[in-house]
């Protein structure tokens, strides 16, 4: 089933890129195929300076090889050799009124036949608007509920805990869903069903993001908005370099640095001792960057 999963993810990559090009209306993805000397390779598709997307990437990889002692210690991997394939997406929009979005689907299998799926989708608005967040979370809940009524709340809480800048004591954005080590053993669902769940998330990705784009694309942009966008991008960088496990795995497993760091924004900024003005939209966003917000409660507001 390993090769079948990889082939489906390659097809999904093509579908998502095509849909995002339609959504952007100007930019086109550039394809970069690469080979990993230790085993495997991938295809990294990038888009720059589009009408909507300032920088984005949809990256596929299929890598395999021996499990190193460092991988065992850092990631708790059990086995002598591994196979890993996945799709990772990050989009940084031009407008500060359109959110950054990230999605990841991954599959691991080891020589001892243990396997697991991981991934999720999360949103990082530069400005948090509860109603927009509710639409996003409702889309995810509808998909989760098709497979298990326990999935959404469990994975939503998991995302709140995972996408958390502990050194800032703030969430990266408004979360979404995150899951890891899903297998028949942990869910009682067969491997085929778990992969179907991952694929449904991937197919829904362009539609989910289109809603968020439509909500923000026509809002006027001020210099304050631009400055704030750069600061929020800086916090995004902090999370990816300090806390993100995918980044760490890619680097210690001999992954391709260019593809691993594709998630970085085109520009970012840090201001020493920055303080948002009281009662400003920027301060309101900071107040929302916390765990356990019931975003669905804003659906009818």
N, C-alpha and C positions, 0 to 999 in steps of 0.2 A: 504493500500500500504506500510505501515511502515515495516511490517515483510518481505514483498517481497524485499524491498530495502536492508534490512539487509542480507537476504539470498544470494542475488546477490553479495553483497560486500564480504561475506565469500568465495563464489566461486572464486571471483576475487583475493582474497588474496592467495588462493591455486594456481591459475594459475600463478600469478606473482612470487611467491616463486619458483615454478618449473622452470620457464624460467630463473630466476636469478641463480639458481643452475647450469643449463646448461651453462650459460654464464661464471660463475666463474670456473667451471671445477674441483673444489676441495671441497669447503665448502658446508655444508648442514644446513638447517634451523632447529632450535630446537623450538618445540611448547610449549607454556606456556598458559594454559587456566586459567582464573581468574574470580572471582565473586565480584561484588560491593555490599556491604551490603545495601546501600540505594536503590538499584535497578539496575539490569542489570549485565553486565560483558563484557568479551572480550577474545580475543586470540592474544597473542603477539608472533610472530615468529622472532627469532634472528639468525644471522649468524656471526661467528667470525673466523678470521684468514684463510680466503679462499685464493685462488690464486690471485684474483682480489680485492675482498672486504675484508678489514681489520675488519670492523664492520658494521653491517647493521641490520635494523629491518623493518618488515612489520606488522603493528599492526592494528587489527580490534577491534572496541568497539561498544557496544550497551548499552547505559545508559539512565535511566529515573528516574523521581522523582519530588519533589516540587522545584519550582523556589525560591531560597532564596533571601532575600533583597540585599545581597552582589552581587549576580549574576545580579539582576536588575540594581544595581548602576554601576557595572563595565562594563557590556556588553549590557545594554539597552534592555534586554529581556522583552517582553510583554507577560504575561500569568501567570497562577498559577502553572502549571506543564509542564514538558518538556519531549520530547523523542529525543535522539540524537544518531545517528549511523554514523560511518565513517571508513575510511581506511587511515592510515598515513605511509609513507615510507621515510626512510632516509638511504643513503648508503655512507659510508666513505671508499674510495678506499685506497689500499696500496701505489700505485704510485702517486706522486705529479703531474704527467702529465695526470692523469685521474680526472675528476671533482667530487666533492660532488654533489649528486642529492637528491632532496626532492619532494615528491608529497603528496597531501592531497585531499581527497574527504569527504565531510560531509553533513549530512542532519539533519535538526532540524524541529520538529513539536511541536506545543503547544496545550493546551486544548481548546484554542479559534479557532482552525483550521488553524491558520496562520502557514506557513511553509517557509523554504528556503534552498537552496543548497549553498555550498561554496566549495572552494578548489583551486587547481592550481598545477602547476609544475614549479620548478625553478632550475637553475644550478649555482653552485658555483665552478668555476675552480680555482685551485691554481695559474695557469698561464692562463691569458686570451689570447686566439688566436681568432681574429675576424672571420676567416673562420669557425672555429669549432662552434662558437657562432651562426653564420648565419645558419648552418645546423640545430642546435637545434631549433632556432626560426622559421625556415621554416617548420619544422615538426609540430610545434604547430599551426602555421597559417593555414596549410592545414586542420587540424582537426576543428579549429574554423570556417573557412569559410564554412564548410559543414552545419553549423547551423545558422550562421549569419555573414555577411560581416563586421559587426561592432564589433564582439567579439574580434578579435585578438588585434587591436590597443587599444581598451578600456581596455582589461584585461592586455595587456603588460604595459600600463601606470600605471595601478593599482599595478602591481607587482613592478615596479620601485619605486613607492611611499611606498609600504608596506615593501619590503625587503631592507630597508635603515637603516643603523646604523647612526642615527641622531647625536649621540654624537661623531662620527668620521667623519661625513659629507661624507660618502662613501656608495655605495651600497654593499650588501652582496656578490653579484656575478654579473652575466650578466642577472639576472632576468629570465623572462619567462612569464607566465600568472598567474594572481591571480583574483579570483572573490568571491563575498560574497553576501548573501541575494538575490540570484537569485530565482525568483518565477514567476508565470504567471503575477502577478501584475507589476513586474519590467521589464519583457522581452516580454510579450504577447505570450510566448511559454508555452505549457501545461507542467504539472509536469512530465509526462512520457518522453517528449522530453528532458527536462533539465537533467533528470537522465540518459538518453541515452548518452548525451554529456559527463557527468561525467564518465560513464562506458567506453566510447570510449577512453578517455584520459588514464584511467587505463589499458586498454588492449594494448594500444600503448606504455606504459611506458617501458617495457623490450626492445622493438625494438629501441626506442629513445636512451636509455642508451647504448645499444650495439654499436651504431654508435660512441658514444663518447669514449667508451672503446677502440674500434679498432683504433681510431685516436691517442691514447696516450700510449697504453700498451707496445710498443716496443721502446720507447724513453729511452735512458740511463739516469740513475739517479745519481746526484752528491750530495755531502754533503750539498752544498748550497741549492739544491732543497729540501732536507729533512728538513733543518732548516726553510726554507720559508714555507713549508707545515705546520709545527707546529704553526707558527705565523698566517697563514691564518685560521687554525682550531680555534685558539684563538678568532679571530674576529667572527667566526661562533657561538661560545659559547656566546659571548657578545650579539649578536642579539637575540638568543633564550631565554636568561634569562632576557634581559632588555625590548625587544620590542614585542616578539611573542605573539599574542593574544590567540593562541591555547594552549600554555603553561599556560598562566594565567587562561583560562577557566578551563582547566583540574584540576589545583590545587585548585581553589576556588569552584569547583563543587564537590569536594571530589573524584576526579579521582585517578587512581592508579599511584603513583609517579614513580615507576620503568618504566612503559610504557610511561609516559609523558616525562621523561628525556632520553628516548631511543635515541633521536636525537643527544645527545652529542657524540663527537668524542672519540676514545679510548685514545688518548693523545693529548695535546695541550701545547702551550707555549706563554708566554708574555715576551717581552724584553723592558725594560724601554728605551724610547727615540730612538727606532729603526729607522734607516735611510737607505733606499735602495740606492745602488750605482747609480750614474747618468748613464743613457743610458743602464741600466741593464734590464733583463727580468722582474725582480721583480718590478722595478720602472715603467716599461711599464704597468704591470698589475695594479698597483695603479692608473695610469693615466686613465685606462679604467673604474674604479669603480665609474661611475657617471650615472645619470639618462638620459633618452631620447636618447640613442644611437640607431641609425637605423642599427641594426645588419644585417638586410636583404640586405642592400646595399653591404655587403661583400660576398654575396653568389657566385658570379662569379669571385671572386679574387683568 
